[in-house]
């Protein structure tokens, strides 16, 4: 196997064996990474790369929103609303190639990612 194939296999194995909490954190980590890279690309004038990163982050937000069980806990409807807001902001930011709006979404989501990580580590 070549190095890229080994890396892909390792990543797929990590995803397949991760707990639901770990998967959630992996999604958040990737979303935050995409937003940071998208923001940087927009600031550097690389519209294509910025758009691709922001669109991938949008896909993650959409996945998080659609898989959220709003009946599971009292805070779930508020989280669903937050995801809807972020999705709308990212769509607008992508259309306008607005690095500041991307940064605002990242800033909004980072503490949430950190809270999920803390909750997951408390549960182990």
Residue, then its C-alpha position, 0 to 999 in steps of 0.5 A: x500500500x502507498x502512503x496516501x492509501x495507508x493514511x486513508x485506511x487509518x482515517x477510515x478505521x478511526x471513524x469506524x471505531x470511534x464512539x458517538x462522542x468522539x465522532x461528534x468531536x471529530x466533526x467539530x474539529x474538522x468544521x473548525x479547521x475548514x472555517x479557519x482555512x476558508x477564512x485564510x483563503x478568502x483573506x488571501x484572495x483564493x476564492x476557489x479554495x475558500x469556497x471549497x473549505x466553507x462549503x465543506x463546513x456547511x455540509x458538516x453543519x447541515x449534518x449536525x443539524x439534521x442528525x440532532x434529536x431535538x426531543x433528546x434534551x431541553x437545549x436541543x431546539x436552541x442548538x438546532x436554531x444555532x446550527x440554522x443560523x450558522x448555516x445561513x451565515x456560512x452560505x452568505x459568507x461564501x457568496x460574498x467571499x466574506x472572511x469576517x463572517x466566516x471568522x465570526x462563525x468559527x468564533x461562535x462554534x469553537x466554545x461549543x466544540x470545546x464544551x462537547x470535548x469536555x463533556x465527552x472526557x467527563x463521560x469516560 
